[in-house]
Amino acid sequence: MLLKIVLSSLLPVLSLSCKENVTSIESCEANPSEAQPITIARAPAIYRHRTDYGVDVSWPMHYPWLSQHDNDPTTIPIPEESEDVKIEPLDRKDIYSRYMEGCYDRYDQHTCEMHEKERVAQCLRQPQSMVNYTEYGYVKIRTPEKLFRLIKNFWDQNRHNASIEKWNYGNSYTNHWDSPNLMLSHDNDTLIGGGVDLTDKIYFAAENIIQDWTSKDLVTSSVYGIRIYEEGAILATHVDRLPLVSSAIINVDQDVDEPWPLEVIGRDGKAHNVTMLPGDMVLYESHSLLHGRPFPLQGRFMANIFIHYAPSDTILGRPPYVIEDSLEDRDRAKQYGDIQGSNNEDGSTKAHYAARELNLEKLETIAEYNKPMLFKQDNNGWSPLYEAIRAESLTLVMFLLYHGEDVFKTNSYDETPFDLAEYYEFNLIADLLARIVFETRLGLNTLAGMCIE
């Protein structure tokens, strides 16, 4: 079968330079020549003058109760255009009490309070223990069209097949006892277009965006969703479990009566309410940024998908995103011992694994959605081309060369691809590589007329 060779990668390099002096959200450009307007995200109408409060006001974050000191609306300057609008305090005690009573009724008080204790402890421990990779910790952009179309097509074809999301006993992160969340799993191969292939496409297509934002090489941690929140849903403020580090939320679809903001506690210590429309993508450092949706959803539903990555570099003794001798580092040492492994410690990417497994279909997907991954080298300097040679796959070698792999590349031992093929006595591959080296030096293009079957 003739393989379609894609000569350019899906995603352009994004310029994610954040705007300064923005009241509620640092909106960014997806393209310098097409600057997006700055969006001032607002809380629900009755709270719209209260976007400058801090922790423990809208939801317990550092203590298992709500603060009293920041609920007085008379201390907040009112914009001139809103002088006649009634201002109400953020008095959330009754809402939180009813929330927890619902958990007690569904499960039991002891287990619910244990979950809350751990959520608050994590909110205290993790942010001060994490390495941050961006200045603000979050930004809202538009999802690249091709990535959004992948997800939206899956949603449109399967949205009525969502099932109730299952939570662990006593979990208090959402009020699923009053407003059950639904789940439409992208990796469910019984759904139209669902399965591993869709998951890989989402992961590959989003990776470059977050890499450009964080300036870090990444490995995938998780792709999760599509989760559907319904009328009255609340998401408790939290930080994500590790290794969910550099993340994205994509709003797939919604039917709401008013915006349902993502509340993040910025690095200025204040709450910032980020509104989203279908196609919006919020990048955020979910391991260290307190985030949630503490105001009940007003409307029918909101559907989101979540994509998570972690840095791929390795530090002996701890993950690279955990600060040495921090609370989290000491806690992990107690739980897991002194030596902590990080993701893919040998530096391998999914392209390396695909080459090892002779999985040409996955390499084609990578070529379409994250082409630079085809050329990445692991800790020994091996790119997927070296893996293809070791697997004695002439087809994969030709495929990678056709996509632009450098035949003169060397690994950490100063070995070229030709050296490796010669070492293994894979004569057909060695002859091909020798020919390409020779003709490249003569200024010829050996691969121009090559047909890969």
VOZASE-936648 format. One line per 3 residues: number of its first residue (from 1); their letters; for each residue z, y, x of C-alpha. Coordinates in Angstrom, 3 decimals. Each point is the difference from the previous one (the first is absolute). Layout:
<recs>
NUM) a) Z,Y,X  ... .
</recs>
This chain:
<recs>
1) mll) 0.000,0.000,0.000  -0.991,3.360,1.347  3.071,2.144,0.481 .
4) kiv) -0.009,3.596,-1.011  1.029,2.056,3.028  1.763,3.189,-0.855 .
7) lss) -0.662,2.583,2.686  2.604,2.533,-0.981  3.619,-0.314,-1.056 .
10) llp) 1.116,0.912,-3.499  2.455,2.739,0.674  -0.699,3.255,1.814 .
13) vls) 2.645,1.278,2.363  2.361,2.031,-2.129  1.340,3.347,1.056 .
16) lsc) 3.502,0.047,-1.398  1.251,3.377,1.123  2.835,1.015,-2.308 .
19) ken) 0.289,3.414,-1.548  3.015,2.113,0.749  2.169,2.156,-2.249 .
22) vts) -0.391,-2.245,-3.031  2.766,0.029,-2.577  0.023,-3.614,-1.173 .
25) ies) -2.607,-2.132,1.732  -1.973,0.283,3.198  -3.531,-0.578,-1.316 .
28) cea) -2.638,-0.928,2.538  -3.720,0.058,0.525  -1.945,-3.255,-0.134 .
31) nps) -2.932,1.859,1.499  0.288,3.270,1.926  -3.162,1.316,-1.652 .
34) eaq) 1.290,-0.799,-3.488  3.511,1.401,-0.042  2.060,-1.167,-2.953 .
37) pit) 2.101,2.558,-1.877  3.730,-0.130,0.625  1.743,-1.759,-2.874 .
40) iar) 3.446,1.200,-1.007  1.555,-3.148,-1.452  2.538,0.513,-2.766 .
43) apa) 2.792,-1.955,-1.587  -0.059,-0.683,-3.767  -0.016,3.149,-2.115 .
46) iyr) 3.740,0.333,-0.602  0.689,-0.353,3.734  -2.903,1.968,1.346 .
49) hrt) 2.154,2.719,1.566  2.040,-2.543,1.899  -2.239,-1.173,2.836 .
52) dyg) 2.325,1.192,2.730  3.019,-2.213,-0.588  1.095,-2.595,2.557 .
55) vdv) 1.448,-3.503,0.062  2.330,-1.432,-2.636  -1.170,2.459,-2.667 .
58) swp) -2.820,-1.766,-1.846  1.248,-3.504,0.986  2.731,-1.472,2.225 .
61) mhy) -1.357,-0.258,3.548  2.812,0.457,2.525  2.916,-0.671,-2.332 .
64) pwl) 0.311,-2.236,-3.066  0.392,3.059,-2.221  -1.792,3.257,-0.790 .
67) sqh) 0.831,3.367,1.525  1.496,2.811,-2.062  -0.569,2.873,2.429 .
70) dnd) -3.754,0.383,-0.441  -0.298,-0.080,-3.782  0.458,3.716,-0.766 .
73) ptt) -3.398,1.446,-1.057  1.187,3.600,0.317  -0.204,-0.245,3.790 .
76) ipi) -3.761,-0.680,-0.058  -2.462,2.921,0.227  -2.414,-0.068,-2.930 .
79) pee) -3.732,0.627,0.490  -1.110,3.110,-1.864  -2.500,-1.916,-2.160 .
82) sed) 2.796,-2.340,-1.202  2.765,2.464,-0.821  -0.019,-0.890,-3.708 .
85) vki) 0.138,-3.779,0.545  3.317,-1.674,-0.716  1.582,-1.409,3.144 .
88) epl) 2.144,-3.106,-0.210  2.280,-1.447,2.662  -0.703,-3.325,1.629 .
91) drk) 2.947,-1.641,-1.716  -0.907,-3.635,0.652  3.373,-1.689,-0.419 .
94) diy) -0.591,-1.312,-3.508  -3.511,-1.206,0.868  1.266,-1.891,3.045 .
97) sry) 2.959,-1.453,-1.939  -2.312,-1.320,-2.745  -2.315,-1.355,2.678 .
100) meg) 2.776,-2.027,1.609  1.395,-1.143,-3.347  -3.421,-1.479,-0.728 .
103) cyd) 0.189,-1.935,3.276  3.508,-1.214,-0.832  -1.146,-1.218,-3.425 .
106) ryd) -3.028,-1.801,1.447  1.819,-1.580,2.953  3.655,0.732,0.844 .
109) qht) 1.879,3.021,1.294  1.015,-1.486,3.345  -3.525,-1.030,1.047 .
112) cem) -1.571,3.279,-1.142  2.559,2.018,1.929  -0.549,-2.131,3.109 .
115) hek) -3.738,0.769,-0.178  0.779,3.707,-0.400  2.385,-0.098,2.953 .
118) erv) -2.707,-1.507,2.210  -2.648,2.475,-1.228  2.237,2.962,0.859 .
121) aqc) 1.004,-1.543,3.343  -3.668,-0.439,0.875  -0.700,3.625,-0.977 .
124) lrq) 2.713,1.080,2.436  -0.752,-2.398,2.845  -3.766,-0.171,0.284 .
127) pqs) -1.193,3.643,0.075  2.234,0.883,2.959  -1.025,-3.191,1.840 .
130) mvn) -3.780,0.181,-0.280  -2.710,1.319,2.301  -2.130,2.458,-2.020 .
133) yte) -3.689,0.393,0.765  -0.936,3.116,-1.992  1.437,3.496,-0.343 .
136) ygy) 0.584,0.135,-3.757  0.231,-3.708,-0.820  -2.436,0.118,-2.926 .
139) vki) -3.302,1.488,-1.135  -2.242,-0.246,-3.065  -3.764,-0.497,0.366 .
142) rtp) -2.810,-1.457,-2.087  -0.725,-3.702,0.434  -3.396,-0.653,1.651 .
145) ekl) -2.469,-0.779,-2.769  -0.913,-3.509,1.122  3.634,-1.082,0.352 .
148) frl) 0.922,1.447,-3.385  -3.013,-1.609,-1.653  1.074,-3.437,1.329 .
151) ikn) 3.437,0.345,-1.558  -1.147,1.715,-3.205  -2.674,-2.644,-0.693 .
154) fwd) 2.643,-2.727,0.296  2.285,1.978,-2.309  -2.707,0.653,-2.602 .
157) qnr) -0.978,-3.681,-0.165  3.532,-1.409,-0.149  2.367,2.654,-1.331 .
160) hna) 0.794,-1.945,-3.172  1.074,-3.078,1.992  3.064,1.578,1.621 .
163) sie) 3.268,-1.918,-0.253  3.649,1.094,0.102  1.185,0.606,3.572 .
166) kwn) 2.887,-2.239,1.044  3.054,1.502,1.705  2.892,-1.680,1.791 .
169) ygn) 3.214,-0.454,-1.950  1.879,3.299,-0.129  -2.732,2.077,1.640 .
172) syt) 0.600,3.654,-0.880  -3.100,1.675,1.464  -1.647,0.453,-3.404 .
175) nhw) 1.279,-0.036,-3.573  -2.095,-3.100,-0.732  2.587,-1.081,-2.585 .
178) dsp) -1.050,2.965,-2.191  -3.544,0.664,1.250  -1.507,-3.179,1.496 .
181) nlm) -2.536,0.535,2.788  -3.257,-1.905,-0.165  -1.843,-1.469,2.982 .
184) lsh) -3.724,-0.533,0.494  -0.154,-1.784,3.353  -3.024,0.825,2.159 .
187) dnd) 0.355,-3.357,1.793  -0.102,-2.068,-3.207  -3.229,-1.994,0.363 .
190) tli) 0.052,-0.979,-3.667  -0.807,3.620,-0.883  -3.516,1.446,0.180 .
193) ggg) -0.583,1.211,3.563  3.572,-0.787,1.067  1.085,-2.012,3.031 .
196) vdl) 0.285,0.164,3.763  -3.387,1.665,0.438  1.017,2.982,-2.157 .
199) tdk) 3.328,0.251,1.822  -1.747,0.073,3.378  -2.452,2.665,-1.141 .
202) iyf) 2.831,2.236,-1.217  1.963,-0.521,3.187  -2.942,0.604,2.330 .
205) aae) -1.230,3.066,-1.897  3.383,1.750,-0.064  1.060,-0.786,3.567 .
208) nii) -2.120,2.642,1.743  1.337,2.723,-2.294  3.624,-0.723,0.837 .
211) qdw) -0.788,-0.579,3.681  -1.592,3.444,0.186  3.008,1.518,-1.755 .
214) tsk) 2.645,-1.676,2.173  -2.037,-0.248,3.236  1.240,-3.594,0.334 .
217) dlv) -1.733,-3.372,0.120  1.186,-1.982,-3.001  0.389,-3.490,-1.375 .
220) tss) 0.256,-0.718,-3.692  3.404,-0.552,-1.564  -0.875,-0.315,-3.667 .
223) vyg) -2.466,0.875,-2.731  1.863,0.026,-3.323  -1.063,0.626,-3.566 .
226) iri) -1.511,1.131,-2.232  3.401,0.819,-1.545  -0.063,1.525,-3.484 .
229) yee) 2.954,2.183,-1.035  0.361,0.688,-3.719  1.733,2.494,-2.301 .
232) gai) 3.519,0.875,1.187  -0.323,-1.638,3.426  2.256,1.236,2.807 .
235) lat) -0.305,-0.942,3.689  3.247,0.508,1.915  -0.196,2.022,3.208 .
238) hvd) -0.176,-2.282,3.041  -1.536,-0.679,3.394  -2.210,-3.045,0.414 .
241) rlp) 1.182,-3.164,1.684  -1.319,-0.623,3.494  -2.727,-0.516,1.173 .
244) lvs) -1.434,2.243,-2.756  -0.388,3.033,2.255  -3.207,2.015,-0.413 .
247) sai) -1.101,-0.255,-3.591  -2.292,1.209,-2.762  0.253,0.234,-3.782 .
250) inv) -3.289,0.153,-1.885  0.106,1.079,-3.629  -2.489,-2.333,-1.700 .
253) dqd) 0.296,1.189,-3.596  2.426,1.699,-2.371  0.507,1.179,-3.558 .
256) vde) 2.885,2.485,0.083  1.138,2.948,-2.083  1.229,1.910,3.041 .
259) pwp) -0.115,-0.662,3.757  2.328,-2.752,1.211  0.899,1.299,3.466 .
262) lev) 0.743,-1.984,3.110  3.148,1.680,1.277  0.369,-0.033,3.780 .
265) igr) 2.863,1.470,1.970  -1.826,1.879,2.725  1.153,0.412,3.544 .
268) dgk) 1.312,3.386,-1.082  2.570,-1.869,-2.128  -1.490,1.274,-3.273 .
271) ahn) -1.688,-1.802,-2.863  -3.780,0.334,-0.239  -1.697,-1.210,-3.175 .
274) vtm) -3.477,-1.390,0.642  -2.250,-0.437,-3.007  -2.924,-2.421,0.013 .
277) lpg) -3.256,-0.446,-1.887  -2.199,-3.115,0.036  -1.639,-0.161,3.425 .
280) dmv) 2.819,1.872,1.739  1.471,-1.664,3.087  3.424,0.890,1.364 .
283) lye) 0.596,-0.984,3.624  3.693,-0.200,0.833  2.350,-1.392,2.611 .
286) shs) 1.705,-2.310,-2.448  2.497,-1.412,2.522  1.720,3.365,0.497 .
289) llh) -0.966,2.263,-2.915  2.221,-0.159,-3.086  -2.321,-0.376,-2.995 .
292) grp) 0.114,-0.999,-3.640  -0.828,1.034,-3.559  3.388,0.867,-1.512 .
295) fpl) -1.384,1.790,-3.072  -1.081,-2.329,-2.859  -3.736,-0.452,-0.459 .
298) qgr) -1.237,1.974,-3.002  -3.152,-1.729,-1.264  -1.547,-3.426,-0.314 .
301) fma) -0.339,-1.191,3.612  -0.671,0.713,3.669  -1.675,-2.631,2.231 .
304) nif) 0.427,0.136,3.803  -0.818,-2.206,2.981  2.022,0.069,3.239 .
307) ihy) -1.330,-0.633,3.516  2.379,-0.369,2.937  -0.429,-0.213,3.775 .
310) aps) 2.132,-0.053,3.133  -0.751,1.084,3.580  -1.509,-2.804,2.064 .
313) dti) 1.608,0.863,3.336  2.874,-2.123,1.253  3.369,0.938,1.447 .
316) lgr) 2.139,-2.843,1.339  3.175,-0.324,-2.023  -0.955,1.990,-3.103 .
319) ppy) -2.950,1.085,-2.172  -1.698,3.126,1.406  0.897,2.087,-3.049 .
322) vie) 3.771,-0.539,0.399  1.847,2.451,2.281  1.911,-1.696,2.796 .
325) dsl) 3.743,-0.327,-0.645  -0.360,1.529,-3.482  1.968,-1.289,-2.984 .
328) edr) -2.976,-2.109,-1.041  -0.473,-1.379,3.516  3.661,-1.023,0.227 .
331) dra) -0.093,-1.456,-3.511  -3.106,-2.055,0.807  1.583,-1.253,3.217 .
334) kqy) 2.981,-1.259,-1.986  -2.219,-1.762,-2.518  -2.807,-1.366,2.162 .
337) gdi) 1.260,-0.054,3.598  -0.927,2.204,2.944  -3.728,-0.663,0.209 .
340) qgs) -2.065,1.206,-2.951  -3.657,-0.861,-0.303  -2.517,2.460,-1.395 .
343) nne) -3.178,-0.638,-1.955  -2.731,-1.788,1.952  1.774,0.236,3.328 .
346) dgs) -3.121,-1.106,1.902  -1.958,2.937,-1.429  -2.321,-2.170,-2.074 .
349) tka) -1.750,1.494,-3.024  -1.484,-1.715,-3.019  -3.340,0.108,1.807 .
352) hya) 1.472,-2.071,2.853  1.260,-2.572,-2.500  -3.318,-0.053,-1.845 .
355) are) -1.866,-0.675,3.261  2.426,-2.780,0.932  -0.476,-1.588,-3.418 .
358) lnl) -3.816,0.417,0.083  0.321,2.056,-3.179  -3.257,1.937,-0.014 .
361) ekl) 0.500,1.187,-3.578  3.226,1.775,0.928  -1.644,1.578,3.043 .
364) eti) -2.749,1.319,-2.286  2.677,1.548,-2.240  1.666,1.596,3.017 .
367) aey) -3.363,1.309,1.212  -0.537,1.713,-3.336  3.461,1.419,-0.571 .
370) nkp) 1.592,0.433,3.452  -2.629,-0.463,2.684  2.120,1.275,2.940 .
373) mlf) 2.243,-3.040,-0.444  -2.870,-2.194,1.242  0.416,1.495,3.470 .
376) kqd) 3.787,0.289,0.372  1.585,-1.778,2.964  3.279,-1.905,-0.144 .
379) nng) 2.769,0.156,2.604  -2.116,-2.128,2.371  -3.055,2.174,-0.447 .
382) wsp) -1.767,-2.544,-2.179  -2.157,1.367,-2.816  -1.289,-2.243,-2.818 .
385) lye) -3.100,-0.599,2.153  2.121,-1.930,2.494  1.430,-2.072,-2.850 .
388) air) -3.522,-0.729,-1.273  -1.020,-1.150,3.473  3.052,-2.254,0.339 .
391) aes) -0.854,-1.464,-3.426  -3.558,-0.657,1.333  -1.592,1.794,-2.949 .
394) ltl) -3.380,1.423,0.950  -0.349,1.431,-3.524  3.246,1.994,0.216 .
397) vmf) -0.846,1.207,3.505  -3.391,1.253,-1.221  1.622,1.587,-3.050 .
400) lly) 2.537,1.960,2.061  -2.596,1.099,2.540  -2.317,1.072,-2.791 .
403) hge) 2.758,2.224,-1.357  0.395,1.766,3.329  2.496,-1.977,2.063 .
406) dvf) -0.208,0.899,3.682  -1.328,-2.864,2.120  1.433,1.699,3.114 .
409) ktn) 3.545,0.105,-1.405  2.698,-1.568,2.179  3.356,-1.514,-0.906 .
412) syd) 3.323,0.460,1.801  -1.141,-2.439,2.689  -3.218,1.926,0.615 .
415) etp) -2.066,-2.752,-1.653  -3.160,0.857,-1.935  -1.184,-1.979,-3.046 .
418) fdl) -2.599,-1.614,2.264  2.745,-1.098,2.433  1.847,-1.709,-2.841 .
421) aey) -3.106,-1.797,-1.303  -0.827,-1.150,3.507  3.579,-1.216,0.534 .
424) yef) -0.160,-2.158,-3.126  -3.547,-1.139,0.897  -1.336,1.132,-3.370 .
427) nli) -3.549,0.280,1.302  -1.756,1.365,-3.107  2.521,2.831,-0.322 .
430) adl) -0.006,0.671,3.749  -3.801,0.152,0.046  -0.034,2.456,-2.934 .
433) lar) 2.597,2.252,1.634  -1.761,-0.099,3.371  -3.268,0.961,-1.654 .
436) ivf) 1.612,2.900,-1.886  1.700,1.261,3.168  -3.268,-0.161,1.915 .
439) etr) -2.135,1.684,-2.657  2.639,2.632,-0.764  -0.061,1.028,3.631 .
442) lgl) -3.791,0.287,-0.274  0.406,2.221,-3.064  -1.316,-2.626,-2.430 .
445) ntl) 1.537,-0.900,-3.374  0.300,-3.754,-0.222  1.737,0.095,-3.358 .
448) agm) -2.515,2.205,-1.817  -2.129,-2.848,-1.249  2.674,-2.653,-0.188 .
451) cie) 0.397,-1.902,-3.263  3.409,-1.523,-0.677  0.086,-2.975,-2.323 .
</recs>
